[in-house]
Amino acid sequence: MRDLHTNEDLHQPFPTLGGDDTARSLYWQALDIETYPDCPNQLLAVLSEILPDGSTAEAELFEQPGELESLRATALIQPLHAPALNPDLFPDRDRQQFALLQLAPLMRLEGAQLSGAIQLRTAGLSSGAALLRMHERISGAGDLNASRPWVFAQELAAGGITLPALHDAGFAFDYRIGESAFQLPLFLLALAQFPGQYYAQTLGVNLFLAQACPASFLPETTPYTKLFKSHLTDDIQDARAAILLAKGSDTRLIEQGFFAARRIYQIFLDQLVLDLRNGNRFTATGKFLSLLTRLGSAPFGYHKKGKMGGEPIDHWFDPQRLDPGRTLQALARSPYVLPGQPDKSRFLTQLTEPNGPMFRIFSDADLQVIRNWIQALPHSREVDLAGITLPAPLPAPTPRPAVTLAASKAGFDLREMYYRLLNIDKFPKERCTAGAYARDWLKAHERRAVALPFDVYSHADLDLWLEKQHAEQVASYQPLVDYPEEAREEVVHMAVQLAPLTRIDGAWLRAFTAPEHVNTKVGGLLYHIYADELGNGDIALHHGNIYRDLVASMGYDLADFSEREFAFDPVFTDNAFEVPVFWLSISLFPRRFMPEILGLNLAMELSGIGGEYRRSGDVLAHYGYSAQFTILHNSIDNIITGHTAWAINAIKAHMDEVGMRSGAAGLAAHWQRVWTGYRALHPPQRRPLLIEALSRLFQ
């Protein structure tokens, strides 16, 4: 075994991105693939540079499974923690805030590397189940108050740092956050887009991150540190288990991922330490210079009258010659400031007062920065810029392209779509086709004149409707007394036809593992449901696995549902793929089709409880088959504490947000869309495939 501290590859630079792209710009786009459908191609190029094909640059780390233990060695991680643990780096609040800001892009999407690896095709396997357990801990299983990214955000707020939403351009293009802070997060987001191709490397990255706590400089008593440490043992155990249980994964690729994450993290830490040790950055001059950098050329055009340094003030903010350092020097020599006397300086006594031209241009914190700078300004009016490094000008956010879904066409190859959409990382161009399929399906339902259950949305009316609907379903159940009318062969045939649907149970919610969704109120509720559908990290409770075993007991040993062989199995009719393809299609557009997904989710969770599930369980048991699938759904989908309750709460939370943002008109429009989604569980003009099958079998 080699010396782990002599890894020259640790200091290789982060790959150079093509064109005008930066790590921060791709980071922002990767959080909104719906809007930037070409972004996956750019992310794949990033991965290809960081994780080149062929043998890794590092020596073999673990040739035998037992050698995996070496990855837990303290010596491997300690050099990365040491800089952050050095108290000399954080002598004051300014440096602590600066460090927290640099950590924000990474910590606000903690667990992002797992969001692709815990999808439908992997969560039913032992390795993927271990990753799902870990992801549920990180995300609080959808409970924001228990989510590590959310708790870290509260740490930021407690430290006086308020940031825009994760997917907001104002966060990704915050001038205070350095470019290196976005490199490791971008790597994680890229991995999440390609879980099939880079699953082994993701396992290695995940093992590294399970042990490295970037926020280790926080006091031991902070909520985030306490939460992280309470999860640490289980996280490491599950990260290791995921590797040991990953059949067929190349250990060299796992090692490659581990060291790639370590290398990029080290680049980040080196830059952070360098910045923290640069005392000039945190002086009064450094802070004011940072403020001017933030302003950029925005003041240009508003200062045609006054002069500084013999030039119109506009000259200093002209975007063609912008230089914050020279602007600061000109201001220091201007009549607007008196060195050491902020209370007598016109900048503060006239220009920024209520009757001045710059009133409310600066926040109270900004004004204090300016006050401190004037107070510290020497009588010589000389500004010492030595040692102060100005950040490079930030690029403008990439304009949002006009995303065009594929044109409608007479028919879709449902079997091929099923296979490709389950493996969307291999076929990213199919997103547009999926969008068209979902759009056409929903429009067909919109054209049908089906009245809303109540015209004006309210939470109370939604509750009354649910109570009535549930009561009708419960009343419809009649216990099986004698023999069912359906022969065993009919029961088996319809059960097999449902396999493409039930093997991907929860597919309509698969996007809500992503950090930009799971760490929201609505997204957290939907993630909670999705994680349940996947068995919460227990493969015995994975709904798809339960149904697989049911069909196997009927004599059908079907292929892996994510393989083309499954989709083209002649045992299935084409109609068996209609609803599954709709689920997979709409799931790729959680922003565009959020109201419809909420309605679809309610329909799916409510549809069988109390009635059809109980009746089908009776018939399956009569023929000697396990009724676990239907019994389980009748229980966990309940309207009080189960999936239906969470589905209702997600709709309410969404409608609250819409009402605050758009008022009555917005509520009406979104309620109509939610109801369209509710009706969209079944193909247009037909009943839901699941309920149709159950009804035909078990009435």
C-alpha positions in Angstrom: 0.0 0.0 0.0 1.4 3.4 -1.0 1.8 6.5 1.2 -1.5 8.3 0.9 0.2 11.7 1.5 2.4 11.7 -1.6 -0.4 12.0 -4.1 0.9 14.5 -6.7 -2.5 14.5 -8.4 -4.0 16.3 -5.4 -2.9 19.6 -6.8 -4.0 19.3 -10.4 -6.2 22.2 -11.3 -9.9 22.1 -11.9 -10.6 21.6 -15.6 -10.9 24.6 -17.8 -14.5 25.1 -19.0 -15.2 25.9 -22.6 -16.5 29.2 -23.9 -17.8 31.7 -21.4 -18.9 29.1 -18.9 -17.6 29.1 -15.4 -18.1 26.7 -12.6 -20.7 29.0 -11.1 -22.6 29.5 -14.3 -22.8 25.7 -14.9 -23.7 25.2 -11.2 -26.7 27.5 -11.8 -27.7 25.8 -15.0 -27.4 22.3 -13.5 -30.0 23.3 -10.9 -32.5 23.9 -13.7 -32.0 21.3 -16.4 -35.6 21.9 -17.5 -34.6 25.4 -18.7 -31.1 24.4 -19.9 -31.6 21.1 -21.6 -28.1 21.3 -23.2 -26.4 21.5 -19.8 -26.1 17.7 -19.3 -23.7 17.7 -22.3 -21.5 20.3 -20.7 -21.6 18.4 -17.4 -20.6 15.2 -19.1 -17.6 17.1 -20.6 -16.6 18.2 -17.1 -16.8 14.6 -15.8 -14.8 13.4 -18.7 -11.9 15.7 -17.7 -12.1 15.0 -14.0 -12.6 11.3 -14.4 -10.8 10.3 -17.6 -11.2 6.8 -18.9 -8.5 4.3 -18.2 -6.5 3.7 -15.1 -6.5 6.3 -12.4 -3.5 8.5 -11.7 -3.4 7.2 -8.1 -1.9 3.8 -7.3 -4.2 0.9 -6.5 -5.7 1.7 -3.1 -7.6 -1.5 -2.2 -6.9 -4.6 -4.1 -8.9 -6.7 -1.6 -12.3 -5.8 -0.1 -10.7 -5.7 3.4 -8.4 -2.9 2.3 -11.4 -0.7 2.0 -10.8 -0.1 5.7 -7.8 2.0 4.8 -10.1 4.7 3.3 -11.4 5.3 6.9 -7.9 6.0 8.2 -7.7 9.3 10.0 -4.5 10.1 8.2 -6.3 10.3 4.9 -8.7 13.0 6.0 -6.9 14.8 8.7 -4.7 17.0 6.4 -7.9 18.3 4.8 -9.4 19.2 8.2 -6.3 20.8 9.7 -6.5 24.2 7.9 -10.2 24.6 8.9 -9.5 23.7 12.5 -6.7 26.2 12.9 -8.2 28.9 15.2 -5.8 31.5 13.9 -7.7 31.6 10.6 -10.9 32.8 12.3 -10.0 35.5 14.7 -13.1 37.6 14.0 -16.6 37.5 12.8 -15.7 38.8 9.4 -13.5 35.8 8.6 -16.1 33.4 10.0 -18.8 35.0 7.7 -16.4 34.8 4.8 -15.7 31.1 5.3 -19.4 30.3 5.7 -20.1 32.1 2.4 -17.5 30.1 0.6 -19.0 26.9 2.0 -22.5 27.8 1.1 -22.6 26.4 -2.5 -21.4 23.0 -1.2 -23.3 22.8 2.0 -26.6 24.0 0.6 -26.7 21.0 -1.7 -25.2 18.4 0.6 -26.1 15.0 -0.6 -26.4 16.1 -4.3 -24.0 13.3 -5.4 -26.6 10.8 -4.3 -29.7 12.3 -6.0 -29.0 10.4 -9.2 -27.7 7.2 -7.6 -30.9 6.5 -5.6 -33.2 6.5 -8.5 -35.7 3.8 -9.5 -33.2 1.4 -11.1 -30.7 1.4 -8.2 -32.7 2.0 -5.0 -34.1 -1.6 -5.1 -30.6 -3.0 -4.9 -28.7 -3.4 -1.7 -26.0 -0.8 -2.7 -28.6 1.8 -3.7 -30.6 1.1 -0.6 -27.6 2.0 1.6 -27.2 5.3 -0.4 -30.9 6.0 0.1 -30.6 5.6 3.9 -27.8 8.1 3.8 -29.7 10.5 1.6 -32.7 10.4 3.9 -30.5 11.4 6.9 -29.0 14.3 5.0 -32.3 15.6 3.8 -34.2 14.9 7.0 -36.4 12.5 5.1 -38.2 15.5 3.7 -38.5 17.3 7.0 -36.8 20.7 6.6 -36.1 21.1 10.3 -34.1 17.9 10.2 -32.4 18.6 6.8 -28.7 19.3 7.1 -28.7 21.8 4.2 -31.6 23.6 5.8 -30.0 23.6 9.2 -26.8 25.0 7.7 -28.9 27.7 6.1 -30.1 28.6 9.5 -26.4 28.8 10.7 -25.8 31.3 7.9 -28.8 33.4 9.0 -27.6 33.3 12.6 -24.3 34.6 11.4 -25.9 37.5 9.6 -25.8 36.0 6.1 -29.0 35.9 4.1 -28.9 34.3 0.7 -31.4 33.9 -2.1 -32.9 30.5 -3.0 -30.4 27.8 -4.2 -31.5 28.1 -7.8 -31.6 31.9 -7.8 -29.0 33.6 -10.0 -28.4 36.1 -7.2 -26.8 33.2 -5.2 -24.7 31.6 -7.9 -23.5 35.0 -9.1 -22.8 36.5 -5.6 -19.5 38.4 -6.0 -18.6 37.6 -2.4 -18.3 33.8 -3.2 -15.2 32.7 -5.0 -15.1 30.6 -8.1 -13.4 27.7 -6.4 -16.4 27.4 -4.0 -18.5 26.2 -6.9 -16.1 23.5 -8.3 -16.8 20.6 -6.0 -20.6 21.3 -6.0 -20.6 21.4 -9.8 -18.8 18.0 -9.8 -21.5 16.6 -7.5 -24.3 17.9 -9.7 -22.6 16.5 -12.7 -22.4 13.0 -11.1 -26.1 13.2 -10.2 -26.9 13.6 -13.9 -25.0 10.5 -14.9 -25.6 7.9 -12.2 -25.3 4.9 -14.6 -22.1 5.8 -16.3 -20.4 7.0 -13.1 -22.0 4.9 -10.4 -18.7 3.5 -9.2 -17.0 6.9 -9.0 -20.0 8.2 -7.1 -19.5 5.6 -4.5 -16.0 6.8 -4.0 -17.0 10.5 -3.9 -19.7 9.6 -1.4 -17.3 7.8 0.9 -15.0 10.8 0.9 -17.8 13.2 1.7 -19.1 11.0 4.4 -15.9 11.5 6.3 -15.0 15.1 5.4 -17.0 17.7 7.3 -16.4 21.0 5.5 -18.0 23.0 8.2 -15.7 21.5 10.9 -14.6 25.0 12.0 -18.1 25.6 13.4 -18.4 25.4 17.2 -19.1 21.9 18.5 -22.5 23.2 19.9 -24.0 24.5 16.7 -27.1 22.7 15.5 -25.4 21.7 12.2 -22.3 20.3 13.8 -24.4 18.3 16.3 -26.6 17.0 13.6 -23.7 16.0 11.3 -21.9 14.2 14.1 -25.1 12.4 15.2 -25.2 11.0 11.6 -21.4 10.4 11.1 -21.2 6.8 12.2 -24.2 5.7 10.2 -23.1 7.7 7.2 -19.7 6.1 7.0 -21.2 2.7 7.6 -23.7 3.1 4.8 -21.1 4.6 2.4 -18.9 1.6 3.0 -21.8 -0.8 2.7 -22.8 0.7 -0.6 -19.3 -0.1 -2.0 -19.1 -3.6 -0.6 -22.6 -4.4 -1.9 -22.1 -2.9 -5.4 -21.7 -6.0 -7.4 -19.5 -5.6 -10.5 -18.2 -2.1 -9.6 -14.6 -1.6 -10.5 -12.7 -0.7 -7.3 -10.3 1.4 -9.3 -13.1 3.6 -10.5 -14.3 3.9 -6.9 -10.8 5.0 -5.9 -10.8 7.4 -8.8 -14.0 9.1 -7.5 -12.6 9.2 -4.0 -9.4 11.0 -4.9 -11.1 13.3 -7.4 -13.4 14.6 -4.7 -10.4 14.9 -2.3 -8.4 16.8 -4.9 -11.1 19.3 -5.7 -11.9 19.8 -2.1 -8.2 20.5 -1.4 -8.2 23.1 -4.2 -11.1 24.8 -2.5 -9.5 24.6 1.0 -6.1 25.9 -0.3 -7.9 29.0 -1.8 -10.0 29.5 1.3 -6.9 29.4 3.6 -5.1 31.8 1.2 -8.0 34.2 1.3 -8.4 34.0 5.1 -4.7 34.7 5.6 -4.9 37.7 3.4 -5.5 40.3 6.1 -5.9 43.1 3.7 -9.2 41.6 2.4 -10.7 42.2 5.9 -9.4 45.8 6.5 -11.7 48.8 6.1 -10.2 49.5 2.7 -10.6 45.9 1.6 -14.3 45.8 2.7 -15.1 49.1 0.9 -13.3 47.9 -2.2 -15.4 44.8 -2.1 -18.5 46.9 -1.9 -17.4 48.9 -4.9 -16.8 45.7 -6.8 -20.3 44.6 -6.0 -21.7 47.9 -7.4 -19.8 47.4 -10.6 -21.0 49.8 -13.4 -24.5 50.1 -12.0 -24.0 53.8 -11.0 -22.9 54.7 -14.6 -25.2 57.3 -16.1 -26.4 58.7 -12.8 -23.4 60.9 -12.1 -22.9 63.3 -15.0 -22.6 66.4 -12.8 -20.1 65.8 -10.0 -16.4 65.2 -10.4 -13.6 63.1 -8.8 -10.0 63.1 -9.8 -10.7 65.8 -12.4 -13.1 63.5 -14.3 -16.9 63.3 -14.2 -18.0 60.7 -11.6 -19.5 58.7 -14.4 -16.0 58.2 -15.8 -15.1 56.0 -12.8 -18.1 53.7 -13.4 -17.9 53.4 -17.1 -18.0 49.7 -17.9 -15.4 50.1 -20.5 -12.8 51.3 -18.0 -14.1 50.0 -14.7 -11.4 49.7 -12.0 -12.7 49.7 -8.4 -9.2 50.3 -7.0 -8.7 53.6 -9.0 -12.3 54.6 -8.2 -11.6 54.2 -4.5 -8.4 56.3 -4.8 -10.3 59.0 -6.6 -13.0 59.1 -4.0 -10.3 59.3 -1.2 -8.9 62.5 -2.8 -12.4 64.0 -3.5 -14.2 66.6 -1.5 -16.9 64.1 -0.6 -14.8 62.6 2.3 -12.7 64.0 5.1 -10.1 61.6 6.4 -10.9 60.4 9.9 -14.1 62.4 10.1 -17.1 60.4 8.7 -19.6 62.6 10.5 -18.3 65.6 8.6 -17.9 63.9 5.2 -20.5 64.9 2.6 -20.7 61.4 1.4 -22.5 60.5 4.6 -23.9 63.8 5.8 -25.5 64.8 2.5 -25.4 62.4 -0.4 -26.8 59.4 1.5 -29.3 61.2 3.7 -33.1 61.2 3.0 -32.8 64.4 0.9 -29.7 63.2 -0.9 -29.3 61.5 -4.4 -28.1 58.3 -2.9 -30.6 57.7 -0.2 -31.2 54.0 0.3 -28.7 53.1 -2.3 -26.6 51.5 0.5 -27.8 49.3 3.3 -27.1 50.1 6.9 -24.3 47.6 6.8 -22.9 49.2 3.7 -22.9 52.6 5.3 -21.0 51.2 8.3 -18.4 49.9 5.9 -18.1 53.3 4.3 -18.0 55.0 7.7 -15.2 52.7 8.9 -13.2 53.3 5.7 -13.4 57.1 6.1 -12.5 56.8 9.8 -9.4 54.8 8.9 -8.4 57.0 5.9 -5.0 58.7 6.6 -4.7 62.5 6.3 -2.5 61.9 3.3 -5.6 60.5 1.6 -3.3 57.7 0.2 -5.1 54.4 -0.3 -2.9 51.3 0.2 -4.2 48.6 -2.1 -1.2 46.3 -1.7 -2.1 42.7 -1.0 -5.8 43.2 -1.9 -6.8 41.0 -4.7 -9.9 42.0 -6.5 -12.3 39.3 -7.7 -12.5 38.9 -11.5 -15.6 40.4 -13.0 -18.4 37.9 -12.9 -20.1 36.8 -16.1 -23.8 37.6 -16.6 -26.1 34.7 -16.0 -26.7 32.7 -19.2 -29.9 33.9 -20.7 -32.7 31.4 -20.3 -33.3 29.8 -23.7 -36.7 29.3 -25.2 -37.2 25.6 -24.6 -39.2 23.9 -27.3 -40.8 20.6 -26.6 -40.9 18.1 -29.5 -43.7 18.5 -31.9 -46.7 16.3 -31.4 -46.8 13.2 -33.6 -49.3 10.5 -34.3 -47.6 7.9 -32.1 -44.7 7.3 -29.7 -42.8 4.1 -29.5 -43.9 3.4 -25.9 -41.6 0.5 -25.3 -38.5 2.3 -26.5 -39.5 5.5 -24.5 -40.0 3.4 -21.4 -36.5 2.1 -21.7 -34.9 5.4 -22.6 -36.7 7.5 -19.9 -35.6 5.0 -17.2 -32.1 5.6 -18.5 -32.4 9.3 -19.3 -28.7 9.8 -18.5 -27.9 7.7 -21.5 -30.5 9.5 -23.7 -30.6 13.2 -22.5 -32.1 14.3 -25.8 -35.3 12.4 -25.0 -36.2 15.1 -22.5 -37.9 17.1 -25.3 -39.8 14.0 -26.5 -40.9 13.3 -22.9 -42.1 16.8 -22.5 -44.2 16.5 -25.6 -45.7 13.3 -24.4 -46.6 14.7 -21.0 -48.0 17.9 -22.6 -50.1 16.1 -25.1 -51.5 13.8 -22.4 -52.4 16.7 -20.2 -54.0 18.7 -23.0 -56.2 15.8 -23.9 -57.5 15.8 -20.4 -57.9 19.6 -20.5 -60.1 19.3 -23.5 -62.5 17.0 -21.7 -65.2 19.1 -19.9 -65.0 17.6 -16.4 -66.2 20.0 -13.7 -64.0 20.9 -10.8 -65.1 19.3 -7.5 -65.5 22.8 -6.2 -65.0 26.1 -8.1 -63.1 28.3 -5.7 -60.2 26.7 -4.1 -59.9 26.5 -0.3 -58.2 24.2 2.1 -61.5 23.5 3.9 -63.2 22.4 0.7 -60.3 20.2 -0.3 -60.6 18.4 3.1 -64.4 18.0 2.7 -63.9 16.6 -0.8 -61.2 14.1 0.4 -63.4 13.0 3.3 -66.3 12.3 0.9 -64.2 10.6 -1.7 -62.5 8.3 0.9 -65.9 7.4 2.4 -67.2 6.3 -1.0 -64.2 4.1 -1.5 -64.4 2.5 1.9 -68.2 1.8 1.3 -67.4 0.2 -2.0 -65.6 -2.7 -0.4 -67.4 -6.0 -0.1 -65.4 -8.9 1.5 -64.9 -11.9 -0.7 -67.3 -14.6 0.6 -67.1 -17.4 -1.8 -65.1 -17.7 -5.0 -64.0 -14.8 -7.2 -65.5 -14.6 -10.6 -62.1 -14.3 -12.3 -60.1 -17.4 -13.1 -56.6 -17.7 -11.9 -55.3 -17.3 -15.4 -57.1 -13.9 -15.7 -55.6 -12.7 -12.4 -52.1 -13.7 -13.4 -52.5 -12.1 -16.9 -53.6 -8.7 -15.6 -51.0 -8.8 -12.7 -48.3 -9.3 -15.3 -49.6 -6.4 -17.4 -49.3 -4.1 -14.4 -45.6 -5.0 -14.0 -44.2 -2.0 -16.1 -46.2 0.3 -13.9 -45.7 -1.2 -10.5 -42.0 -1.9 -10.9 -41.5 1.9 -11.1 -43.9 2.8 -8.3 -43.3 6.5 -7.4 -41.7 7.4 -10.7 -43.7 10.6 -11.1 -41.8 12.0 -8.0 -38.3 10.9 -9.0 -37.0 14.5 -9.5 -37.6 15.4 -5.9 -34.4 13.8 -4.7 -32.5 16.8 -6.2 -31.3 19.4 -3.7 -33.2 22.3 -5.4 -36.4 20.4 -4.7 -36.0 18.3 -1.6 -35.0 21.3 0.5 -38.3 23.1 0.0 -41.6 22.6 1.8 -43.5 21.1 -1.1 -40.5 19.2 -2.4 -39.8 17.7 1.0 -43.3 16.3 1.4 -43.1 14.7 -2.1 -39.6 13.3 -1.4 -41.0 11.7 1.8 -43.6 9.8 -0.3 -41.0 8.9 -2.9 -38.5 7.5 -0.3 -41.4 5.4 1.1 -42.1 4.0 -2.4 -38.4 3.0 -2.6 -38.6 1.2 0.8 -36.6 3.8 2.8 -33.4 1.9 2.2 -34.9 -1.5 3.0 -35.0 -3.6 -0.2 -37.6 -5.9 1.4 -40.0 -2.9 1.5 -39.2 -1.5 -1.9 -42.6 -1.5 -3.7 -41.1 -2.6 -7.0 -39.3 -5.5 -5.4 -42.5 -6.6 -3.7 -44.3 -6.7 -7.0 -41.4 -8.4 -8.7 -41.7 -11.2 -6.2 -45.5 -11.4 -6.7 -45.1 -11.8 -10.4 -42.3 -14.3 -9.9 -44.5 -16.4 -7.7 -47.0 -16.5 -10.6 -44.3 -18.1 -12.8 -42.9 -15.0 -14.6 -39.2 -14.4 -14.0 -39.0 -11.0 -15.8 -35.9 -9.2 -16.8 -34.6 -6.1 -14.9 -37.2 -3.4 -15.6 -34.4 -0.9 -16.5 -33.2 -3.1 -19.4 -34.4 -3.0 -23.0 -35.2 -6.7 -22.7 -38.0 -6.0 -20.2 -39.6 -3.2 -22.3 -39.7 -5.4 -25.4 -40.9 -8.6 -23.6 -43.7 -10.0 -25.8 -45.6 -10.9 -22.6 -46.7 -7.3 -22.3 -49.2 -5.4 -24.5 -48.2 -2.0 -25.7 -51.0 -0.5 -23.6 -49.1 -1.6 -20.5 -46.6 1.2 -21.1 -48.9 4.1 -21.6 -49.3 5.3 -18.0 -45.7 4.3 -17.0 -44.3 6.4 -19.8 -46.5 9.3 -18.7 -45.1 9.0 -15.2 -41.6 9.0 -16.4 -42.2 11.9 -18.8 -43.9 14.3 -16.4 -41.3 13.5 -13.7 -38.6 15.3 -15.8 -40.4 18.6 -15.6 -41.1 19.3 -11.9 -41.1 23.0 -12.4 -43.2 23.2 -15.6 -45.7 20.7 -14.4 -45.6 21.1 -10.6 -49.4 21.6 -10.2 -50.2 18.6 -12.4 -47.7 16.4 -10.6 -49.4 17.4 -7.3 -52.7 16.3 -8.6 -51.4 13.1 -10.2 -49.7 12.3 -6.9 -53.0 12.7 -5.0 -54.8 10.5 -7.5 -52.2 7.8 -7.2 -52.0 7.8 -3.5 -55.8 8.0 -2.9 -57.1 5.8 -5.8 -57.1 2.3 -4.2 -57.3 2.8 -0.4 -60.3 1.5 1.4 -61.8 -0.3 -1.6 -59.9 -1.8 -4.5 -56.8 -2.6 -2.5 -58.7 -4.6 0.1 -60.8 -6.4 -2.5 -57.7 -7.3 -4.6 -55.9 -8.5 -1.5 -58.8 -10.9 -0.9 -58.6 -12.4 -4.4 -54.8 -12.7 -4.4 -55.0 -14.5 -1.1 -57.7 -16.8 -2.4 -55.4 -18.0 -5.1 -52.5 -18.4 -2.7 -50.5 -15.4 -3.8 -49.0 -12.8 -1.5 -51.3 -9.8 -0.9 -48.4 -7.7 0.6 -48.4 -5.2 -2.3 -52.0 -4.2 -1.9 -52.1 -4.5 1.9 -49.0 -2.3 2.1 -50.6 0.4 -0.1 -53.9 0.3 1.7 -52.0 1.1 4.9 -49.3 3.6 4.0 -51.5 5.5 1.6 -54.0 6.3 4.4 -55.6 9.8 4.6 -54.6 10.6 8.2 -50.9 9.9 8.5 -49.9 8.3 5.2 -49.2 9.3 1.6 -52.6 10.7 0.9 -52.3 13.0 3.9 -48.8 14.1 2.7 -50.2 14.6 -0.9 -52.9 16.8 0.4 -50.5 18.8 2.6 -48.2 19.3 -0.5 -51.1 20.7 -2.5 -52.0 23.0 0.4 -48.4 24.3 0.7 -48.2 24.9 -3.0 -51.5 26.7 -3.1 -50.4 28.9 -0.2 -47.3 29.9 -2.1 -49.4 30.6 -5.2 -51.9 32.6 -3.3 -49.2 34.8 -1.7 -47.6 35.3 -5.1 -50.5 35.6 -7.5 -53.7 36.1 -5.5 -57.1 34.7 -6.5 -56.4 34.5 -10.2 -53.3 32.4 -9.6 -55.2 30.1 -7.2 -57.9 29.5 -9.8 -55.5 28.7 -12.5 -53.4 26.4 -10.4 -56.4 24.6 -8.9 -57.6 23.9 -12.5 -54.1 22.5 -13.3 -54.0 20.4 -10.1 -57.4 18.9 -11.0 -56.2 18.2 -14.5 -53.2 16.3 -13.0 -55.6 14.4 -10.7 -57.6 13.2 -13.7 -54.4 12.5 -15.7 -53.7 9.3 -13.8 -55.5 7.4 -16.5 -55.1 7.6 -20.3 -57.5 10.1 -21.8 -61.0 8.6 -22.3 -60.1 5.6 -20.1 -60.0 4.7 -16.4 -56.6 4.5 -14.6 -54.7 1.4 -15.8 -54.2 0.2 -12.2 -57.8 0.7 -11.1 -59.2 -0.6 -14.5 -57.2 -3.8 -14.0 -58.2 -4.2 -10.3 -61.8 -3.5 -11.2 -61.9 -6.1 -14.0 -60.2 -8.6 -11.8 -61.8 -8.2 -8.4 -65.3 -6.8 -8.7 
